[in-house]
Amino acid sequence: MNEREWPEEGELVVCTVADVKDFAAFVTLDEYNERRGLIPISEIARGWIKYIRDYVREGQKVVCKVLNVDPDRGHIDLSLKDVNEHQRREKIHEWKNEQKAVKWIGFASEASGADRKAIEEAILREYGQLYPAFEDIVTTGGEAADKLNLDEKVKTALITVANENVKVSRVTITGHLILTSPRADGVNVIRRALRSAQPKVENVDIDLIYVGAPKYRIKVTAPDYKEAEKAIEKAANAAVGVVERAGGSGRFIRKQKAG
């Protein structure tokens, strides 16, 4: 489930291998209405590949990095080799959570009589994804449901479903930092900015993942959403501040909106 019709360059996506040829693997993107994508053999694995089927097979779930998107031609080019094991596990975990959330919205729709799609759209407008809404509802004692601007009957159903299914010990939120510097020592400026975005905060973990210049993914794990939001905003502001003081530009994207 995704509110955008097409993925973005640099994004990690869950795919199902549909067809394997000698020169490429054709896949469908699970989160984008089964849109078709292509992994050329050069992007399957590092090093020389003798038999492509030693690495991918029909029906297999894989996590790929988006290299290029051409909506006009309907082309999506992907890389399998650019995704490490940590990224793969994290993305699969996120995808499975979204699948659970889709099911839970179905429960809430049946219980309240509300249109399923309307509930999904309300959650996506506020969170960009489905699962974080259910976590937020649990960690805020149901208060987060008020942000969705839904009927009371629907809110009650969502709160009930969330409390029955979500067990939250720590929450994780993510965003992207876009950092650029025109200076000759711009690489060092960016490094300083990224270091400033990782202050030591008790009970809060901040990870920065290089996506592809000038984009860096920032992930914050904290005991609750309020603390996580506070930490990610503080970290992002610190990084942007370092770059801007050095004559560059920076911005923080908390979530992606439909384009």
C-alpha angles and dihedrals in degrees: 000000000000132000092218121078095215132034122242127244109269094024121130114233136185112235139181116220107238104173135005121207130176091259104035149357120242116211141177120231108235095202096047106057093276094298111177123249136179131224109195115215090250088063097046098083141341117269130018117332119208099175117022090200089066085073107030137024137182114279094021120135112229136173114227137182116235110240102174138359124199109177092179092060094030092237127147117180116201141188126214096177093059093065117085125207094259092053091046094053093045093050094046089050091051091047093050090051090053090052089054091049091053089055092047092052087055089055091049091048092053093046095049101031090233125140110270094217092051090055092048092049092050091052094045092051090056103034109017088227134050107229098057089061092061092047090049092050091054097044093048095046091248097309092114090067088071090067091064096068093223131143116280091247091056093046090051091050092049092049091050093049092046094051092047095050113024123079108185123190098151131002131217128207129180142197141159132257117209107200128175134169126187093198124111088241092045092132090061091047090054091047091053090048092052092048090052089054091062106064119163106258122172113249091001126105119198120192127183119201124191109233100171130302124317093014126082125177115226119201124188124190118191141152093265142003096257092057092042093052091048092050096047092049092049092047093047093048090050093053095044090047093055093050095045093049087054091054097262133110133248141173139178124227112198096185139352121255128205112278 
